């Protein structure tokens, strides 16, 4: 019976560590996605500005 309790304890520790790591990384991931989207948007505008001739024509 002690082996079953130890196995359950280790299993729950692993689950807790996984959930903790996911919650700790979520803000960093959201910030990274936001920064990448802003960077791509800026790059797209810069590329369009270099391809558009002066006077819009």
N, CA, C and O atoms as a Maestro MAE file, in Angstrom:
{
 s_m_m2io_version
 :::
 2.0.0
}

f_m_ct {
 s_m_title
 :::
 protein
 m_atom[228] {
  # First column is atom index #
  i_m_mmod_type
  r_m_x_coord
  r_m_y_coord
  r_m_z_coord
  i_m_residue_number
  s_m_chain_name
  s_m_pdb_residue_name
  s_m_pdb_atom_name
  i_m_atomic_number
  :::
  1 25 0.817 -1.193 0.000 1 A "UNK " " N  " 7
  2 3 0.000 0.000 0.000 1 A "UNK " " CA " 6
  3 2 0.863 1.260 0.000 1 A "UNK " " C  " 6
  4 15 0.481 2.286 -0.562 1 A "UNK " " O  " 8
  5 25 2.029 1.169 0.636 2 A "UNK " " N  " 7
  6 3 2.892 2.348 0.695 2 A "UNK " " CA " 6
  7 2 3.412 2.716 -0.691 2 A "UNK " " C  " 6
  8 15 3.604 3.895 -0.986 2 A "UNK " " O  " 8
  9 25 3.643 1.720 -1.544 3 A "UNK " " N  " 7
  10 3 4.113 1.995 -2.900 3 A "UNK " " CA " 6
  11 2 3.069 2.732 -3.715 3 A "UNK " " C  " 6
  12 15 3.403 3.600 -4.521 3 A "UNK " " O  " 8
  13 25 1.820 2.393 -3.512 4 A "UNK " " N  " 7
  14 3 0.730 3.066 -4.229 4 A "UNK " " CA " 6
  15 2 0.626 4.518 -3.792 4 A "UNK " " C  " 6
  16 15 0.426 5.405 -4.622 4 A "UNK " " O  " 8
  17 25 0.759 4.766 -2.507 5 A "UNK " " N  " 7
  18 3 0.690 6.141 -1.997 5 A "UNK " " CA " 6
  19 2 1.861 6.971 -2.513 5 A "UNK " " C  " 6
  20 15 1.690 8.135 -2.874 5 A "UNK " " O  " 8
  21 25 3.037 6.377 -2.548 6 A "UNK " " N  " 7
  22 3 4.206 7.101 -3.052 6 A "UNK " " CA " 6
  23 2 4.064 7.408 -4.538 6 A "UNK " " C  " 6
  24 15 4.433 8.492 -4.991 6 A "UNK " " O  " 8
  25 25 3.532 6.454 -5.293 7 A "UNK " " N  " 7
  26 3 3.332 6.674 -6.725 7 A "UNK " " CA " 6
  27 2 2.304 7.777 -6.964 7 A "UNK " " C  " 6
  28 15 2.486 8.624 -7.839 7 A "UNK " " O  " 8
  29 25 1.227 7.763 -6.185 8 A "UNK " " N  " 7
  30 3 0.206 8.807 -6.324 8 A "UNK " " CA " 6
  31 2 0.783 10.165 -5.962 8 A "UNK " " C  " 6
  32 15 0.491 11.165 -6.618 8 A "UNK " " O  " 8
  33 25 1.600 10.202 -4.923 9 A "UNK " " N  " 7
  34 3 2.229 11.448 -4.503 9 A "UNK " " CA " 6
  35 2 3.139 11.991 -5.603 9 A "UNK " " C  " 6
  36 15 3.083 13.179 -5.920 9 A "UNK " " O  " 8
  37 25 3.964 11.148 -6.178 10 A "UNK " " N  " 7
  38 3 4.854 11.587 -7.250 10 A "UNK " " CA " 6
  39 2 4.073 12.041 -8.482 10 A "UNK " " C  " 6
  40 15 4.432 13.033 -9.116 10 A "UNK " " O  " 8
  41 25 3.010 11.321 -8.818 11 A "UNK " " N  " 7
  42 3 2.186 11.690 -9.964 11 A "UNK " " CA " 6
  43 2 1.578 13.073 -9.767 11 A "UNK " " C  " 6
  44 15 1.614 13.906 -10.674 11 A "UNK " " O  " 8
  45 25 1.022 13.317 -8.590 12 A "UNK " " N  " 7
  46 3 0.410 14.618 -8.327 12 A "UNK " " CA " 6
  47 2 1.446 15.737 -8.279 12 A "UNK " " C  " 6
  48 15 1.149 16.869 -8.661 12 A "UNK " " O  " 8
  49 25 2.636 15.442 -7.823 13 A "UNK " " N  " 7
  50 3 3.711 16.446 -7.859 13 A "UNK " " CA " 6
  51 2 4.060 16.826 -9.288 13 A "UNK " " C  " 6
  52 15 4.269 18.000 -9.595 13 A "UNK " " O  " 8
  53 25 4.120 15.835 -10.152 14 A "UNK " " N  " 7
  54 3 4.437 16.105 -11.549 14 A "UNK " " CA " 6
  55 2 3.336 16.925 -12.213 14 A "UNK " " C  " 6
  56 15 3.623 17.856 -12.966 14 A "UNK " " O  " 8
  57 25 2.093 16.587 -11.941 15 A "UNK " " N  " 7
  58 3 0.971 17.356 -12.487 15 A "UNK " " CA " 6
  59 2 1.037 18.794 -11.976 15 A "UNK " " C  " 6
  60 15 0.877 19.738 -12.750 15 A "UNK " " O  " 8
  61 25 1.270 18.959 -10.692 16 A "UNK " " N  " 7
  62 3 1.371 20.300 -10.111 16 A "UNK " " CA " 6
  63 2 2.512 21.100 -10.709 16 A "UNK " " C  " 6
  64 15 2.363 22.296 -10.958 16 A "UNK " " O  " 8
  65 25 3.639 20.467 -10.941 17 A "UNK " " N  " 7
  66 3 4.774 21.169 -11.538 17 A "UNK " " CA " 6
  67 2 4.466 21.593 -12.968 17 A "UNK " " C  " 6
  68 15 4.857 22.681 -13.393 17 A "UNK " " O  " 8
  69 25 3.772 20.745 -13.708 18 A "UNK " " N  " 7
  70 3 3.401 21.084 -15.084 18 A "UNK " " CA " 6
  71 2 2.438 22.260 -15.127 18 A "UNK " " C  " 6
  72 15 2.603 23.177 -15.932 18 A "UNK " " O  " 8
  73 25 1.445 22.233 -14.269 19 A "UNK " " N  " 7
  74 3 0.468 23.327 -14.220 19 A "UNK " " CA " 6
  75 2 1.151 24.607 -13.774 19 A "UNK " " C  " 6
  76 15 0.894 25.673 -14.333 19 A "UNK " " O  " 8
  77 25 2.010 24.517 -12.784 20 A "UNK " " N  " 7
  78 3 2.733 25.694 -12.294 20 A "UNK " " CA " 6
  79 2 3.603 26.292 -13.395 20 A "UNK " " C  " 6
  80 15 3.632 27.511 -13.564 20 A "UNK " " O  " 8
  81 25 4.303 25.463 -14.135 21 A "UNK " " N  " 7
  82 3 5.150 25.956 -15.215 21 A "UNK " " CA " 6
  83 2 4.313 26.609 -16.308 21 A "UNK " " C  " 6
  84 15 4.703 27.641 -16.855 21 A "UNK " " O  " 8
  85 25 3.172 26.021 -16.628 22 A "UNK " " N  " 7
  86 3 2.302 26.595 -17.658 22 A "UNK " " CA " 6
  87 2 1.774 27.960 -17.222 22 A "UNK " " C  " 6
  88 15 1.744 28.898 -18.019 22 A "UNK " " O  " 8
  89 25 1.363 28.072 -15.977 23 A "UNK " " N  " 7
  90 3 0.845 29.348 -15.488 23 A "UNK " " CA " 6
  91 2 1.941 30.404 -15.394 23 A "UNK " " C  " 6
  92 15 1.686 31.586 -15.621 23 A "UNK " " O  " 8
  93 25 3.146 29.988 -15.065 24 A "UNK " " N  " 7
  94 3 4.245 30.939 -14.956 24 A "UNK " " CA " 6
  95 2 4.685 31.440 -16.328 24 A "UNK " " C  " 6
  96 15 5.131 32.581 -16.451 24 A "UNK " " O  " 8
  97 25 4.567 30.609 -17.359 25 A "UNK " " N  " 7
  98 3 5.028 30.991 -18.692 25 A "UNK " " CA " 6
  99 2 3.969 31.722 -19.510 25 A "UNK " " C  " 6
  100 15 4.303 32.373 -20.499 25 A "UNK " " O  " 8
  101 25 2.717 31.628 -19.122 26 A "UNK " " N  " 7
  102 3 1.636 32.224 -19.908 26 A "UNK " " CA " 6
  103 2 1.815 33.728 -20.137 26 A "UNK " " C  " 6
  104 15 1.652 34.176 -21.272 26 A "UNK " " O  " 8
  105 25 2.141 34.528 -19.118 27 A "UNK " " N  " 7
  106 3 2.310 35.968 -19.379 27 A "UNK " " CA " 6
  107 2 3.455 36.260 -20.346 27 A "UNK " " C  " 6
  108 15 3.349 37.166 -21.172 27 A "UNK " " O  " 8
  109 25 4.538 35.509 -20.251 28 A "UNK " " N  " 7
  110 3 5.658 35.726 -21.152 28 A "UNK " " CA " 6
  111 2 5.283 35.378 -22.587 28 A "UNK " " C  " 6
  112 15 5.684 36.066 -23.525 28 A "UNK " " O  " 8
  113 25 4.511 34.309 -22.753 29 A "UNK " " N  " 7
  114 3 4.078 33.894 -24.080 29 A "UNK " " CA " 6
  115 2 3.136 34.921 -24.693 29 A "UNK " " C  " 6
  116 15 3.245 35.234 -25.878 29 A "UNK " " O  " 8
  117 25 2.217 35.442 -23.900 30 A "UNK " " N  " 7
  118 3 1.291 36.458 -24.411 30 A "UNK " " CA " 6
  119 2 2.040 37.730 -24.786 30 A "UNK " " C  " 6
  120 15 1.732 38.358 -25.799 30 A "UNK " " O  " 8
  121 25 3.016 38.109 -23.981 31 A "UNK " " N  " 7
  122 3 3.810 39.303 -24.288 31 A "UNK " " CA " 6
  123 2 4.617 39.097 -25.560 31 A "UNK " " C  " 6
  124 15 4.713 40.004 -26.388 31 A "UNK " " O  " 8
  125 25 5.195 37.922 -25.722 32 A "UNK " " N  " 7
  126 3 5.967 37.624 -26.923 32 A "UNK " " CA " 6
  127 2 5.079 37.680 -28.165 32 A "UNK " " C  " 6
  128 15 5.479 38.239 -29.187 32 A "UNK " " O  " 8
  129 25 3.888 37.110 -28.086 33 A "UNK " " N  " 7
  130 3 2.977 37.130 -29.231 33 A "UNK " " CA " 6
  131 2 2.599 38.559 -29.587 33 A "UNK " " C  " 6
  132 15 2.528 38.908 -30.765 33 A "UNK " " O  " 8
  133 25 2.359 39.377 -28.592 34 A "UNK " " N  " 7
  134 3 2.011 40.777 -28.831 34 A "UNK " " CA " 6
  135 2 3.179 41.534 -29.468 34 A "UNK " " C  " 6
  136 15 2.980 42.300 -30.411 34 A "UNK " " O  " 8
  137 25 4.384 41.325 -28.962 35 A "UNK " " N  " 7
  138 3 5.561 42.007 -29.508 35 A "UNK " " CA " 6
  139 2 5.857 41.569 -30.936 35 A "UNK " " C  " 6
  140 15 6.215 42.395 -31.775 35 A "UNK " " O  " 8
  141 25 5.712 40.287 -31.216 36 A "UNK " " N  " 7
  142 3 5.961 39.787 -32.570 36 A "UNK " " CA " 6
  143 2 4.932 40.358 -33.538 36 A "UNK " " C  " 6
  144 15 5.284 40.750 -34.650 36 A "UNK " " O  " 8
  145 25 3.672 40.411 -33.132 37 A "UNK " " N  " 7
  146 3 2.627 40.968 -33.994 37 A "UNK " " CA " 6
  147 2 2.906 42.439 -34.284 37 A "UNK " " C  " 6
  148 15 2.744 42.884 -35.421 37 A "UNK " " O  " 8
  149 25 3.317 43.188 -33.287 38 A "UNK " " N  " 7
  150 3 3.632 44.605 -33.497 38 A "UNK " " CA " 6
  151 2 4.839 44.757 -34.411 38 A "UNK " " C  " 6
  152 15 4.862 45.643 -35.266 38 A "UNK " " O  " 8
  153 25 5.821 43.917 -34.242 39 A "UNK " " N  " 7
  154 3 7.029 43.982 -35.073 39 A "UNK " " CA " 6
  155 2 6.697 43.670 -36.531 39 A "UNK " " C  " 6
  156 15 7.163 44.354 -37.442 39 A "UNK " " O  " 8
  157 25 5.891 42.636 -36.744 40 A "UNK " " N  " 7
  158 3 5.522 42.268 -38.113 40 A "UNK " " CA " 6
  159 2 4.708 43.385 -38.751 40 A "UNK " " C  " 6
  160 15 4.894 43.696 -39.928 40 A "UNK " " O  " 8
  161 25 3.812 43.986 -37.988 41 A "UNK " " N  " 7
  162 3 3.010 45.095 -38.505 41 A "UNK " " CA " 6
  163 2 3.904 46.259 -38.904 41 A "UNK " " C  " 6
  164 15 3.704 46.862 -39.959 41 A "UNK " " O  " 8
  165 25 4.878 46.578 -38.078 42 A "UNK " " N  " 7
  166 3 5.811 47.663 -38.380 42 A "UNK " " CA " 6
  167 2 6.638 47.339 -39.617 42 A "UNK " " C  " 6
  168 15 6.853 48.200 -40.470 42 A "UNK " " O  " 8
  169 25 7.098 46.107 -39.711 43 A "UNK " " N  " 7
  170 3 7.906 45.712 -40.861 43 A "UNK " " CA " 6
  171 2 7.082 45.786 -42.145 43 A "UNK " " C  " 6
  172 15 7.585 46.215 -43.184 43 A "UNK " " O  " 8
  173 25 5.819 45.371 -42.077 44 A "UNK " " N  " 7
  174 3 4.949 45.422 -43.238 44 A "UNK " " CA " 6
  175 2 4.781 46.866 -43.703 44 A "UNK " " C  " 6
  176 15 4.837 47.140 -44.902 44 A "UNK " " O  " 8
  177 25 4.576 47.788 -42.765 45 A "UNK " " N  " 7
  178 3 4.433 49.196 -43.131 45 A "UNK " " CA " 6
  179 2 5.723 49.746 -43.720 45 A "UNK " " C  " 6
  180 15 5.678 50.530 -44.669 45 A "UNK " " O  " 8
  181 25 6.854 49.359 -43.187 46 A "UNK " " N  " 7
  182 3 8.131 49.831 -43.729 46 A "UNK " " CA " 6
  183 2 8.343 49.304 -45.137 46 A "UNK " " C  " 6
  184 15 8.791 50.046 -46.011 46 A "UNK " " O  " 8
  185 25 8.033 48.045 -45.372 47 A "UNK " " N  " 7
  186 3 8.203 47.470 -46.696 47 A "UNK " " CA " 6
  187 2 7.270 48.128 -47.700 47 A "UNK " " C  " 6
  188 15 7.675 48.400 -48.831 47 A "UNK " " O  " 8
  189 25 6.038 48.386 -47.311 48 A "UNK " " N  " 7
  190 3 5.110 49.060 -48.212 48 A "UNK " " CA " 6
  191 2 5.578 50.470 -48.521 48 A "UNK " " C  " 6
  192 15 5.425 50.938 -49.649 48 A "UNK " " O  " 8
  193 25 6.150 51.158 -47.533 49 A "UNK " " N  " 7
  194 3 6.640 52.515 -47.755 49 A "UNK " " CA " 6
  195 2 7.807 52.519 -48.733 49 A "UNK " " C  " 6
  196 15 7.941 53.456 -49.521 49 A "UNK " " O  " 8
  197 25 8.647 51.504 -48.701 50 A "UNK " " N  " 7
  198 3 9.788 51.480 -49.620 50 A "UNK " " CA " 6
  199 2 9.369 51.078 -51.025 50 A "UNK " " C  " 6
  200 15 10.052 51.425 -51.988 50 A "UNK " " O  " 8
  201 25 8.260 50.354 -51.166 51 A "UNK " " N  " 7
  202 3 7.801 49.924 -52.478 51 A "UNK " " CA " 6
  203 2 6.906 50.957 -53.155 51 A "UNK " " C  " 6
  204 15 6.760 50.942 -54.377 51 A "UNK " " O  " 8
  205 25 6.310 51.847 -52.379 52 A "UNK " " N  " 7
  206 3 5.407 52.843 -52.960 52 A "UNK " " CA " 6
  207 2 6.210 54.030 -53.455 52 A "UNK " " C  " 6
  208 15 6.974 54.619 -52.690 52 A "UNK " " O  " 8
  209 25 6.053 54.393 -54.723 53 A "UNK " " N  " 7
  210 3 6.806 55.547 -55.234 53 A "UNK " " CA " 6
  211 2 6.271 56.843 -54.646 53 A "UNK " " C  " 6
  212 15 5.111 56.914 -54.238 53 A "UNK " " O  " 8
  213 25 7.107 57.859 -54.601 54 A "UNK " " N  " 7
  214 3 6.650 59.171 -54.084 54 A "UNK " " CA " 6
  215 2 5.487 59.675 -54.927 54 A "UNK " " C  " 6
  216 15 5.473 59.490 -56.144 54 A "UNK " " O  " 8
  217 25 4.540 60.293 -54.304 55 A "UNK " " N  " 7
  218 3 3.387 60.816 -55.002 55 A "UNK " " CA " 6
  219 2 2.274 59.800 -55.130 55 A "UNK " " C  " 6
  220 15 1.219 60.120 -55.677 55 A "UNK " " O  " 8
  221 25 2.471 58.584 -54.642 56 A "UNK " " N  " 7
  222 3 1.434 57.577 -54.627 56 A "UNK " " CA " 6
  223 2 1.098 57.004 -55.990 56 A "UNK " " C  " 6
  224 15 0.116 56.272 -56.120 56 A "UNK " " O  " 8
  225 25 1.865 57.308 -56.980 57 A "UNK " " N  " 7
  226 3 1.426 56.878 -58.280 57 A "UNK " " CA " 6
  227 2 2.263 55.882 -58.940 57 A "UNK " " C  " 6
  228 15 1.957 55.461 -60.056 57 A "UNK " " O  " 8
  :::
 }
 m_bond[227] {
  # First column is bond index #
  i_m_from
  i_m_to
  i_m_order
  :::
  1 1 2 1
  2 2 3 1
  3 3 4 2
  4 3 5 1
  5 5 6 1
  6 6 7 1
  7 7 8 2
  8 7 9 1
  9 9 10 1
  10 10 11 1
  11 11 12 2
  12 11 13 1
  13 13 14 1
  14 14 15 1
  15 15 16 2
  16 15 17 1
  17 17 18 1
  18 18 19 1
  19 19 20 2
  20 19 21 1
  21 21 22 1
  22 22 23 1
  23 23 24 2
  24 23 25 1
  25 25 26 1
  26 26 27 1
  27 27 28 2
  28 27 29 1
  29 29 30 1
  30 30 31 1
  31 31 32 2
  32 31 33 1
  33 33 34 1
  34 34 35 1
  35 35 36 2
  36 35 37 1
  37 37 38 1
  38 38 39 1
  39 39 40 2
  40 39 41 1
  41 41 42 1
  42 42 43 1
  43 43 44 2
  44 43 45 1
  45 45 46 1
  46 46 47 1
  47 47 48 2
  48 47 49 1
  49 49 50 1
  50 50 51 1
  51 51 52 2
  52 51 53 1
  53 53 54 1
  54 54 55 1
  55 55 56 2
  56 55 57 1
  57 57 58 1
  58 58 59 1
  59 59 60 2
  60 59 61 1
  61 61 62 1
  62 62 63 1
  63 63 64 2
  64 63 65 1
  65 65 66 1
  66 66 67 1
  67 67 68 2
  68 67 69 1
  69 69 70 1
  70 70 71 1
  71 71 72 2
  72 71 73 1
  73 73 74 1
  74 74 75 1
  75 75 76 2
  76 75 77 1
  77 77 78 1
  78 78 79 1
  79 79 80 2
  80 79 81 1
  81 81 82 1
  82 82 83 1
  83 83 84 2
  84 83 85 1
  85 85 86 1
  86 86 87 1
  87 87 88 2
  88 87 89 1
  89 89 90 1
  90 90 91 1
  91 91 92 2
  92 91 93 1
  93 93 94 1
  94 94 95 1
  95 95 96 2
  96 95 97 1
  97 97 98 1
  98 98 99 1
  99 99 100 2
  100 99 101 1
  101 101 102 1
  102 102 103 1
  103 103 104 2
  104 103 105 1
  105 105 106 1
  106 106 107 1
  107 107 108 2
  108 107 109 1
  109 109 110 1
  110 110 111 1
  111 111 112 2
  112 111 113 1
  113 113 114 1
  114 114 115 1
  115 115 116 2
  116 115 117 1
  117 117 118 1
  118 118 119 1
  119 119 120 2
  120 119 121 1
  121 121 122 1
  122 122 123 1
  123 123 124 2
  124 123 125 1
  125 125 126 1
  126 126 127 1
  127 127 128 2
  128 127 129 1
  129 129 130 1
  130 130 131 1
  131 131 132 2
  132 131 133 1
  133 133 134 1
  134 134 135 1
  135 135 136 2
  136 135 137 1
  137 137 138 1
  138 138 139 1
  139 139 140 2
  140 139 141 1
  141 141 142 1
  142 142 143 1
  143 143 144 2
  144 143 145 1
  145 145 146 1
  146 146 147 1
  147 147 148 2
  148 147 149 1
  149 149 150 1
  150 150 151 1
  151 151 152 2
  152 151 153 1
  153 153 154 1
  154 154 155 1
  155 155 156 2
  156 155 157 1
  157 157 158 1
  158 158 159 1
  159 159 160 2
  160 159 161 1
  161 161 162 1
  162 162 163 1
  163 163 164 2
  164 163 165 1
  165 165 166 1
  166 166 167 1
  167 167 168 2
  168 167 169 1
  169 169 170 1
  170 170 171 1
  171 171 172 2
  172 171 173 1
  173 173 174 1
  174 174 175 1
  175 175 176 2
  176 175 177 1
  177 177 178 1
  178 178 179 1
  179 179 180 2
  180 179 181 1
  181 181 182 1
  182 182 183 1
  183 183 184 2
  184 183 185 1
  185 185 186 1
  186 186 187 1
  187 187 188 2
  188 187 189 1
  189 189 190 1
  190 190 191 1
  191 191 192 2
  192 191 193 1
  193 193 194 1
  194 194 195 1
  195 195 196 2
  196 195 197 1
  197 197 198 1
  198 198 199 1
  199 199 200 2
  200 199 201 1
  201 201 202 1
  202 202 203 1
  203 203 204 2
  204 203 205 1
  205 205 206 1
  206 206 207 1
  207 207 208 2
  208 207 209 1
  209 209 210 1
  210 210 211 1
  211 211 212 2
  212 211 213 1
  213 213 214 1
  214 214 215 1
  215 215 216 2
  216 215 217 1
  217 217 218 1
  218 218 219 1
  219 219 220 2
  220 219 221 1
  221 221 222 1
  222 222 223 1
  223 223 224 2
  224 223 225 1
  225 225 226 1
  226 226 227 1
  227 227 228 2
  :::
 }
}
